[in-house]
Amino acid sequence: MQPNTLALVSLFGAGLLLAVTTNLGKVASTLGVYPLAYLTWSLVGACVILLPLALWRGRTPRTDRRSLEYYFLAALLTVAGSNLIFFSVVGRLGVSFVALMYALPPLLTYAGEI
């Protein structure tokens, strides 16, 4: 597969998974699950999948103090904070709008790179 094709497929795959996550967030909110609880369990699930994969590949993350500070701040600002905002408003704005907010930035980034 050519690099451009692989990038495009990866981009659409990531957008699809983000949209599914948003839909599951809406289902969770209608079932009475708080957005913070849903976010916590989804991030824990991702860690349970990704850390053993990294260990299996021999690409363990660094665990010195500076790296752990960076991991914490980066996760808070880029993953947890934005997802908490999105999951909190999905009941008010609707799944379509939030999924669109997730999916468009990577697609626009790709379009800008062409």
C-alpha positions as a Python dict, from the first residue, in 0.01 Angstrom:
ca = {
    (1, 'M'): (0, 0, 0),
    (2, 'Q'): (134, 344, -90),
    (3, 'P'): (207, 590, 192),
    (4, 'N'): (-67, 834, 80),
    (5, 'T'): (-326, 556, 61),
    (6, 'L'): (-223, 422, 402),
    (7, 'A'): (-247, 772, 550),
    (8, 'L'): (-594, 823, 404),
    (9, 'V'): (-718, 484, 524),
    (10, 'S'): (-574, 551, 871),
    (11, 'L'): (-739, 891, 879),
    (12, 'F'): (-1081, 755, 787),
    (13, 'G'): (-1037, 469, 1033),
    (14, 'A'): (-952, 708, 1315),
    (15, 'G'): (-1250, 928, 1227),
    (16, 'L'): (-1479, 626, 1222),
    (17, 'L'): (-1359, 507, 1562),
    (18, 'L'): (-1398, 853, 1711),
    (19, 'A'): (-1753, 872, 1577),
    (20, 'V'): (-1834, 532, 1726),
    (21, 'T'): (-1692, 649, 2058),
    (22, 'T'): (-1920, 951, 2048),
    (23, 'N'): (-2222, 733, 1976),
    (24, 'L'): (-2133, 507, 2266),
    (25, 'G'): (-2101, 818, 2483),
    (26, 'K'): (-2457, 914, 2391),
    (27, 'V'): (-2581, 563, 2472),
    (28, 'A'): (-2398, 574, 2805),
    (29, 'S'): (-2552, 910, 2893),
    (30, 'T'): (-2903, 785, 2814),
    (31, 'L'): (-2837, 486, 3041),
    (32, 'G'): (-2746, 721, 3324),
    (33, 'V'): (-2367, 678, 3319),
    (34, 'Y'): (-2187, 1000, 3407),
    (35, 'P'): (-1955, 1135, 3134),
    (36, 'L'): (-1651, 1129, 3364),
    (37, 'A'): (-1711, 763, 3453),
    (38, 'Y'): (-1751, 667, 3087),
    (39, 'L'): (-1437, 858, 2993),
    (40, 'T'): (-1240, 697, 3276),
    (41, 'W'): (-1339, 344, 3177),
    (42, 'S'): (-1273, 404, 2809),
    (43, 'L'): (-924, 541, 2883),
    (44, 'V'): (-849, 254, 3121),
    (45, 'G'): (-957, 13, 2849),
    (46, 'A'): (-726, 180, 2599),
    (47, 'C'): (-436, 156, 2845),
    (48, 'V'): (-507, -212, 2911),
    (49, 'I'): (-485, -276, 2537),
    (50, 'L'): (-194, -47, 2443),
    (51, 'L'): (52, -107, 2728),
    (52, 'P'): (81, -485, 2676),
    (53, 'L'): (112, -422, 2302),
    (54, 'A'): (401, -180, 2365),
    (55, 'L'): (566, -429, 2603),
    (56, 'W'): (527, -708, 2348),
    (57, 'R'): (692, -493, 2080),
    (58, 'G'): (973, -400, 2317),
    (59, 'R'): (889, -30, 2301),
    (60, 'T'): (826, 43, 2665),
    (61, 'P'): (763, 406, 2755),
    (62, 'R'): (1020, 590, 2964),
    (63, 'T'): (930, 614, 3331),
    (64, 'D'): (1158, 886, 3463),
    (65, 'R'): (1006, 1181, 3648),
    (66, 'R'): (1013, 1427, 3354),
    (67, 'S'): (852, 1177, 3118),
    (68, 'L'): (576, 1095, 3366),
    (69, 'E'): (505, 1468, 3410),
    (70, 'Y'): (485, 1505, 3034),
    (71, 'Y'): (256, 1202, 2997),
    (72, 'F'): (22, 1335, 3265),
    (73, 'L'): (-2, 1687, 3121),
    (74, 'A'): (-29, 1569, 2761),
    (75, 'A'): (-302, 1319, 2849),
    (76, 'L'): (-492, 1578, 3050),
    (77, 'L'): (-477, 1848, 2783),
    (78, 'T'): (-515, 1644, 2465),
    (79, 'V'): (-723, 1340, 2559),
    (80, 'A'): (-903, 1365, 2890),
    (81, 'G'): (-994, 1733, 2883),
    (82, 'S'): (-1129, 1745, 2530),
    (83, 'N'): (-1313, 1414, 2560),
    (84, 'L'): (-1472, 1520, 2888),
    (85, 'I'): (-1604, 1833, 2721),
    (86, 'F'): (-1737, 1635, 2424),
    (87, 'F'): (-1898, 1363, 2636),
    (88, 'S'): (-2055, 1623, 2862),
    (89, 'V'): (-2224, 1809, 2576),
    (90, 'V'): (-2324, 1513, 2360),
    (91, 'G'): (-2665, 1502, 2529),
    (92, 'R'): (-2731, 1869, 2449),
    (93, 'L'): (-2571, 1910, 2107),
    (94, 'G'): (-2635, 1567, 1964),
    (95, 'V'): (-2410, 1292, 1844),
    (96, 'S'): (-2384, 1417, 1486),
    (97, 'F'): (-2241, 1753, 1578),
    (98, 'V'): (-1988, 1612, 1826),
    (99, 'A'): (-1883, 1335, 1584),
    (100, 'L'): (-1838, 1599, 1315),
    (101, 'M'): (-1619, 1802, 1551),
    (102, 'Y'): (-1407, 1491, 1604),
    (103, 'A'): (-1384, 1383, 1241),
    (104, 'L'): (-1325, 1710, 1056),
    (105, 'P'): (-991, 1830, 1199),
    (106, 'P'): (-794, 1522, 1083),
    (107, 'L'): (-960, 1535, 741),
    (108, 'L'): (-889, 1906, 704),
    (109, 'T'): (-530, 1845, 814),
    (110, 'Y'): (-494, 1579, 548),
    (111, 'A'): (-651, 1804, 286),
    (112, 'G'): (-405, 2078, 380),
    (113, 'E'): (-111, 1841, 332),
    (114, 'I'): (-206, 1737, -20),
}
